[in-house]
Protein backbone atom coordinates (compact mmCIF):
# COMPACT_ATOMS: atom_id res chain seq x y z
CA UNK A 1 0.00 0.00 0.00
CA UNK A 2 1.28 3.45 -0.87
CA UNK A 3 0.15 6.66 0.81
CA UNK A 4 -0.89 9.34 -1.64
CA UNK A 5 -1.11 12.25 0.76
CA UNK A 6 0.61 14.08 3.57
CA UNK A 7 -0.68 15.94 6.56
CA UNK A 8 0.14 19.62 6.51
CA UNK A 9 -0.58 21.83 9.48
CA UNK A 10 -1.12 25.54 9.50
CA UNK A 11 -1.90 28.10 12.15
CA UNK A 12 -3.91 31.29 11.85
CA UNK A 13 -5.42 33.95 14.03
CA UNK A 14 -8.64 33.75 11.97
CA UNK A 15 -11.77 32.02 13.21
CA UNK A 16 -12.64 28.55 11.88
CA UNK A 17 -15.71 30.09 10.22
CA UNK A 18 -13.55 32.61 8.35
CA UNK A 19 -11.17 29.87 7.21
CA UNK A 20 -14.07 27.66 6.08
CA UNK A 21 -15.57 30.56 4.12
CA UNK A 22 -12.30 31.07 2.23
CA UNK A 23 -11.76 27.36 1.63
CA UNK A 24 -15.33 26.75 0.42
CA UNK A 25 -14.96 29.65 -1.99
CA UNK A 26 -11.74 28.09 -3.34
CA UNK A 27 -13.35 24.62 -3.58
CA UNK A 28 -16.13 26.09 -5.67
CA UNK A 29 -13.63 27.70 -8.04
CA UNK A 30 -11.97 24.31 -8.73
CA UNK A 31 -15.32 22.51 -9.06
CA UNK A 32 -15.00 20.45 -5.88
CA UNK A 33 -17.90 19.53 -3.60
CA UNK A 34 -17.59 19.14 0.16
CA UNK A 35 -19.27 17.60 3.18
CA UNK A 36 -18.90 19.46 6.45
CA UNK A 37 -18.98 17.63 9.78
CA UNK A 38 -17.74 17.92 13.34
CA UNK A 39 -16.59 15.53 16.04
CA UNK A 40 -15.81 16.58 19.58
CA UNK A 41 -14.11 19.96 19.23
CA UNK A 42 -12.85 19.50 15.64
CA UNK A 43 -14.42 20.58 12.34
CA UNK A 44 -13.94 18.73 9.04
CA UNK A 45 -14.39 19.41 5.33
CA UNK A 46 -14.28 16.25 3.20
CA UNK A 47 -13.63 17.39 -0.38
CA UNK A 48 -14.26 15.55 -3.66
CA UNK A 49 -14.81 16.43 -7.30
CA UNK A 50 -17.88 14.29 -8.03
CA UNK A 51 -19.95 11.46 -6.60
CA UNK A 52 -17.94 8.84 -8.51
CA UNK A 53 -14.72 10.08 -6.84
CA UNK A 54 -16.38 10.04 -3.40
CA UNK A 55 -17.80 6.54 -3.93
CA UNK A 56 -14.43 5.21 -5.09
CA UNK A 57 -12.84 6.72 -1.98
CA UNK A 58 -15.47 5.04 0.22
CA UNK A 59 -14.60 1.66 -1.28
CA UNK A 60 -10.82 1.95 -1.72
CA UNK A 61 -9.54 4.74 0.53
CA UNK A 62 -7.44 7.74 -0.46
CA UNK A 63 -6.20 7.56 -4.03
CA UNK A 64 -5.54 9.63 -7.13
CA UNK A 65 -7.21 9.26 -10.51
CA UNK A 66 -5.37 9.32 -13.82
CA UNK A 67 -5.40 13.14 -13.81
CA UNK A 68 -3.73 13.19 -10.36
CA UNK A 69 -6.88 14.34 -8.56
CA UNK A 70 -8.44 12.80 -5.49
CA UNK A 71 -10.44 13.37 -2.34
CA UNK A 72 -8.92 15.26 0.57
CA UNK A 73 -9.89 16.16 4.11
CA UNK A 74 -9.33 19.44 5.92
CA UNK A 75 -9.45 19.43 9.71
CA UNK A 76 -9.71 22.50 11.92
CA UNK A 77 -9.54 22.95 15.66
CA UNK A 78 -9.45 26.12 17.71
CA UNK A 79 -6.68 26.11 20.28
CA UNK A 80 -4.49 28.43 22.29
CA UNK A 81 -0.90 28.68 21.06
CA UNK A 82 0.90 29.41 24.29
CA UNK A 83 4.03 27.32 23.80
CA UNK A 84 7.71 27.59 23.07
CA UNK A 85 9.18 26.07 19.92
CA UNK A 86 12.72 24.76 19.55
CA UNK A 87 14.22 24.29 16.11
CA UNK A 88 16.79 21.63 15.35
CA UNK A 89 18.08 19.62 12.38
CA UNK A 90 17.90 15.86 12.02
CA UNK A 91 21.22 14.06 11.61
CA UNK A 92 19.66 11.55 9.20
CA UNK A 93 16.83 11.61 6.68
CA UNK A 94 13.45 11.81 8.36
CA UNK A 95 9.84 11.80 7.24
CA UNK A 96 8.77 13.81 10.29
Buried (B, 14 or more C-beta within 10 A) or exposed (E): EEEEEEEEEEEEEEEBEEBBEEBBEEBEEEEBBBEEEEEEEEBBBBBBBEEEBBEBBEEEEEBEEEEEBBBBBBEBEEEEEEEEEEEEEEEEEEEE
